[in-house]
Amino acid sequence: MKWLLTRLLAGVAAVAVLAVAASALLAHQYSGEPDAQVGGAGTDAAWVGSWEDTDSLEAALDTGGIDTVYVHAGQIADDGSVTPVEDTDKLVSWLGEHYPDVQALAWLRHTADGSSLVEDRFRSGQRGELVPAAGRIADGFDGVHLDVAPVTVNDPSYPALVEELREELGEDPVLSVRAHHVELVPGGRMPSFVFGSGEKYWSKGYLERVTEPADDVVLPGVDAGMPVEAMYGGFMARQVTQTLDALNRQEDLSVRFGIPVHSGEDWAPQHSTEEALTALRGVRLGLTDTDPGADTDTGVALYVADEADAEDLQAYVSEWLGNG
């Protein structure tokens, strides 16, 4: 019993030390000023969850910074079947009429309660159901945006799914993947998993493995779980540096970083520390500290644009499109 208690206390102490180190690291990442030249280049994106009222989406698109939208077009079930979202063709037609230069990807979403540590998220039979269904839904769109969570690092079924979907779509349609957060330091995902935050982080190696067949990779900017604003800003800066380091060997890749503009909890939890302005400044600081390389386009992605308010859009225009 004494041996077990000693081990438990040692584990708690190690996590406490890691937490203090992470806090210092993130605070440092959020310090200083971003390069004035770092900002939007017209290669940003936006998730779209609803199109009953397009006013907020229209305001976001009118900024001129967004060239891609991820339109919620299907919900993926545990068995791999996909339930299409009704009336997406109306939004695609509206985009074609009013914003012909903006490409629309079919956002296919799956959320699970459990880990895929023991059982693969989508086994062969499930992928056999999902892949052709995704191909059918993608008809009429410019490609697919795949959003599956949680997925455990080294789950072999997920990179297999991305590869099979690439084959199904062919080379011309865009294949986009929403990733998990990248661990802040090597091995940092383990304490998060053990102490209750679940499958929140991917290693840099697994991120590279999953996204190798993709054209577009998006890192989430929501549910970081940082206790103070400065740590959230540093978290976003760290996501940029770690992601670009992981993906610097891939060619012709778009990498975007999510910016929270959702107004409720339908799409993600809300945290008071997660503000659009903080996220945008964090991304700019991260890009100031790293070189994405000539083959990588970088941008941000608004989550979700149809819920963005005037303050969110002002932050996007002033901090990102206006380069601060």
N, C-alpha and C positions, 0 to 999 in steps of 0.2 A: 504493500500500500504506500509506504514511504517512497519507494522507488518510482511508483506511478505518479505520485504528487510532485516529486522532483522534476520528472520529465514534463509534466503539464506546466509547471511554473517556468521551466526553461523555455518551453514553446511560447508561452505568453510573453515572456521577456524579449524573446527574439522578434516577435511580431511588433512589440512596442518600439524596439530599436528601429525596425524597418519603417514603421509609421513616422517616426521622428525624421529619419533620413529622407523619406519621400516628401515630407512637408518642406524640408529645407531645399530639396531639389526643385520642387515645383515653384516655390517662392522665388528661387533664383531664375528659373525659366521665364517668369513673368516680370522680371525687372528690366530696366532699360527702355529704350525707345525703338520701335520698328523702323526699318529703312523706309524713307519716304517714297521710294519707287515701288515698294511691295504693295500690291493690291489687285483689284479685279482687272481681267483682260477679256471680258465678254464670254468666259467659258464656265460660268456657274450653272447650278442646277437648282431644282426645287421639287420636293415631294408634293403631290396633290392628293388629298384624301377625299375631297368632295367637290362637286361642281354644280351644286344646286344654286349657289350664288358665286359668281366669278369675280366679284368686285375686288376682293383682296388679292386673288391671283393676278388679275389684270393690273393692279397697281404694282405688283412685284415684277411682272413681265415688262411693264412700261419703263422700268429703270434702265433697260437695255443691257443688263449684265448677264441675263440668263439665256442659255441656248439649249437647255435640256430640262424636261420635266418627267418625273416618275409618277405615272398615273396609277392609282390603286385600281388594279384590274382583276385581281383574283386572290382568293384565300386558299392556301394549301392545307389540306387535312393531314392527319397522322398517317393515313394509308397512301398518301401521295396523290390523291385526287385533288382537283382544283375546282372550286366553285367560282365561276366568273362573276364579277361585279357588273350590275346592269347599267346600261346607258353610257358606257365609256365612249361609245362611238360619237355621242353628241359632243363630248369635250374635244375629241380628236378633230371633229369637223370644225368646231369653233376655233381651235388652234390653227388649223389649216387656213381658215378664212382670215383671221385677224393677226396671227403670228406665224407666217409660213416658214420662217427661218428657225423656229424652235422645234426640236425633235422630241417626240413623245415615246417613252418607253413604258411597257406594261409592267407595273410594280406588282410582283407576286409575293405574298407575305405569309410567313408561318411563324407562330410563336408556340413554344412548348413549356410545360411546367418543369419537366425533369431534365437531368443531364444526359448527354450522349456518351458518357464515359464508359459505360458498360455495354449499352446497346446502341449501335449506329443510328444516326438520326434518320437516314433514308437508305434502307437496304436495297438490294438489286431489284426486287419485285416492286417496291414502292417507287423507285426511280423509273422503272418501266411504265408506271402509271403517270408519273409527274411530267416527265420530259416531253412526250407527245402532247399532253394537255397544255403545257406551256407554249409549245410551238403553235397550237391552234389559237390560243388566246393572243399570241403575239402578232397574228395576221391583222394587218391594219395599223400596227404600231411600227416604230422604227427599231424595235428591239425589246429586250427584257431586262428588268431590274429585279434581281433575286435577293430576297430579304428573309433569311432564316435564322432564328435564334431560340434557345442557345445551342451552340455547337462546340463540343469539347475539342481542345487542341489534340491533333493526331487522330481524330475521327476520320477514317479513310473514305467514308461514304460521301462526305461533302465535296472534296475536290473531285471525286468521281462524278458526282452530279453536275458540277460546273463543266467538266470536260464533255459529258454526254449532251448537255444542253448546247454547248458550242457546236457539236457535230449536228445536232438537230436543226439549229438555226442557220448554219452555214456561216460563211465569212463576212457577208455584207451587213446583216443586222447587228446592232450594238448589243453586246452582252455586258451587263453591269452587275456588280456584286456589292451589296452592303456588308462590310466586314464587322467584326467585333472591335472593341477598343484594343489597341496594342499594349502589351504589358509595359509598364514604365521603366522597369529594369529587368534583366534576364532572371527568370524564375519568380518574378513578382506576382504572377497570376496565382501561385499556389496558396499563399495565405488568404487571398481573397476568396478562393474556392472553399478552403477548409473552414473559414470563419463566417460563412453565411452569405457571401455576395454572389455565389453561384458562378456559372460559366461566363464571366464578364470579359475576360481578356484572352487574346491570342498571342502566341509568340511571333516574333518577326518571321521565323522560318515557316510557320504554318500559314501566315498571311501570304507570303510569297507563293507557297504551294497552292493554296486555294485559288488565288487570283491570276495565276499564270495564263489561263486561256481567255481572260477577260479583257475588254477594251476600256472599262471604266470601273474604278474602285471608289467606294465612299466610306469614310470613317464616321461613325456616329458622334454627334456632339451632345447627346442627351444622356441622362442617368449616369453621369460620372461619379456622383456620390461624394463630391468634394465638400468639406464643411464650411469653407469660406471662399469668397469670390476670387481672391488672389490665387488660391490653390487651383480653382477651376480654370482660371486663365493660364496658369502654368501647365495644367494638365493638357489643355488644348495645344499649347506650344510644343509640349513633349510628344503629343500624338503626331504632330507634323514631322518633327525631326526623326522619330523612330520609324514612322511609316515610309518616309522617303528613303531612309537608309535601307529598309527592307526591300524596297521595290526598285532600287536604282539600276538593276540589271535588266529590267523589262523594257521593251521598246513600244513606242506608239501607245502610251498609256495615259489616260486621264485620271488624276487623283483628286478627289474632292473631300472637304471636311465639313461635317454637318454643323449647322448653326440653329440653336433652338428658338423657334418662333411660334410653337404650338401654344394654344390658349387653354387647353384642358388636358385630361389624362387618357383620352381615347387612344392616342398613339404612343405615349411614353409618360412616365412619371414626371411631375414638375418639381423642380428644386429651386428655392429662392436664390441660390448662388449662380444659377445657370441663366445668364442673360446674353442676348445676342451681341451687345457691344463688347462684353468681356470675351466671348468666344472669338469674335472677329479680330480683336486686338491680339489675342493669344495666337491665332493662326498667322497673323502678320509677323509676330515675334519669332515664331517657329520658322517661317520662310526666310526671315532675315538671317537666321543662324544656319541655314542649310542650302545646298544647291540641288534643286530637283533634277537637273540634267537636261540635256537638249531634247531627249525623247519623251519627256514627261510634261504634260500640261497640268497645272494645278488650279484649283478654284475652291469655292465653297458651295454648300447646298443647303437651302432653307428648309427646315423641318417644322411644320408643314406650311407651305406658302398660303394656302387658302384660309389659314388662321392667323396670319401675320397682321399685326396692327400698325398704326402709323409710326409709333416709336421704334418698332422693329425695323421697318423699312428705312426710317431716317438713319438708324445705326448702320444699316447695310450700305446706304448711299454715302454717308459721310466717312465712315471708318474703312470701308472696303473699296467702293467704286471711286470715291474721292481721294483714296490713299491717305486718309487721316486728315 
